[in-house]
Amino acid sequence: MSGHVLPWSNPARVAALEAALAQRILVIDGAMGTMIQTWQLGEADYRGQRFAEGCDATHRHAHGAGCAHDLKGNNDLLLLTRPDIIASVHTAYLDAGADLIETNTFNATSISQADYRLEHLVRELNREGARLARECCDAVEAKTPEQPRFVIGVLGPTSRTASISPDVNDPGFRNTHFDELRATYAEAAEGLIEGGADTLMVETIFDTLNAKAALYAIEEVFDARGSRLPVMISGTITDRSGRTLSGQTAEAFHASLAHARPLSIGLNCALGAKDLREHVETLSRVAGCAVSTHPNAGLPNAFGGYDETPDEMAATLKEFAEAGLLNLVGGCCGTTPAHIAAIAEAVRGIAPRALPSRGLACAA
């Protein structure tokens, strides 16, 4: 990797983001999966015309016939088969007051798409995810140019962990490794950049080694391209132990990844806002860059749903903001445009957490 600081790929967009962060607490959108579930989609929706016969022509040419496996549940694939649904979700969050929209690419890596035998689509999925989000942001921003909207290119954690064995009888076994993760993240990052993402976010990190592979891959991509985007990092505290799945506290998580010079570091998913408070407070104390959080709408109930109302969640996150803990805030599992609208209203007019004097230099 290069030993010099690379220029921003789009200095004007970075300057606009830096200015917005200095002025107010920025709002990230809410859950994509929660909204997709409301459509009650069937197998035909996921397949569309392109995959009606099982796989697209590219895959049939490479692997032959006999690939009529189920595609239902592959929400990333809807970027190609039902982009109208994904665009409607993005627009609903933008209309609710979101400043930043996350691409629908949480599982758009070769490791995760292997479950559907669609690894060959990874770059296209990421490119289309960023392009569609950019299109939605541009349309809304044209109506309200005083409020710029930004696209977060999402890199999810994959369905595997490099630090922990999936076999309790064989603690030394791993079903992935650093270089495999590095390659799959590089491919996804390339697609997101090509599609027009303003930032890249490595999110819902439960294994810091996975995140290190992602950040290493991103830097390699930047070096190859000769320019860079701001990078955001968001981990997940998996339960009330206050640790990630790979065993780190919020402070240790930050110490392990601060070398990446992120635009922001934060926490999302797994827990509701109330249970994340002390861990976000820790990050706010130690982080040399912006701090974000986009928690679930409370803890899941017995049926796997989320019961925290928009007003309840907004009231809790308003306390975070008033305590000076936040630069960016949004929602994860169980949240809807109603949650984001309530959160946006709750933090409106509250000063953002003071950034270090170097501002975004930690991401330069």
C-alpha positions, 0 to 999 in steps of 0.5 A: 500500500502507498506510503503517501496520502491519496487525494479524495476522489471527489473533493467537493462531496467530501467538503460538503460532508465535512461542512454538514458534520460540523453544523449538525448531527447527521441522520442515517437511514433505517432498516432495509430488511424490515421495509422489504418484509412489508412487501411480502415478496415471493420467489418470483419477485426475487427472480424477476425475468432475468432469473426466472429459469433459475440463473442468469445466462452468465451463470448458465454458460459457466456452470451449465443447467441445474441451478434452480435453487431458491433465491427468496430471501436474497434481498441484495438481488432485488437491486436487479429484479425489483429496483423499484422496491429498493428505490421506494425504501431509499426515498421514504427514508430521505423524505423522513429526513435522512442525510445519508442512505445506506446501499442495499449491499449488506450481503453483496460479497462472494462469501454471502452470495455463495449461499445462492450460487450468485458469486459472479454478481457481486461487483454488479450488485454493489455497483447497482446498489450505489448507483440506485442510492445515488439516483434517489439522493440526487432526486431529493437533493434537487428539491432541497439543495440546502441539505446535501444527501450522501450515499454510504456504500455498505460492506457487511460482515459476511456470514463467516468469522475469521477468529472463531471456529464454527465447530465447537468440537474443533476450536482451531477450525476456521471456515474463512481466512484473511486473504479470502475476506480481503479478496471478497471485500475488494471486489465489493468495494470496487463496485460501490466506488464505481456506482458513486458511493460517497463513503464506504462503511464496514458495518455490523462488525462482530469479528474485528479480524474480518473488519481488518481484512475489509479495511486492508482491502479498501486501502488496496483498492484506493491505492490501485485507483490513486484516490480515496473515499472517507471510510466509516466503521460500525461494530456491534455489541452482541449482547449485554456482556458489552463485547463483540462476538470476538470478545472486545469491549468498545474501547478495545474495538476502537483501539484495534481499528483507529489506525484506519483513520476513519471518518467515523466509528460507531455501533449498530444493530444487536441492541437497542439504544438504551443498552448501547448508551454506555458503549457509545459513551466510551467511543465518544470519549476515546475516538479521534473522529466522528461517532455514530450509532444506529441501534435496533428498535429495542431488543427483539421480542419472542416472535423476532419483531421489534417493539420500540416505537418511534417516539420511544427510540427518538427520546432515548437518542435525544438524550445521547445527543444532548449529552454530546455523544453523537455526530451521526445517528440512525436506525437498524433492525426494526426501524422504519421511516417513522423512526427516522423522522422522529429521530431527525426531529429529536436531534434537530438543533442539538449541537453535534459532538465536538470533533478533534481540532484536526476535523476530518484529517483523521480520514485524510 
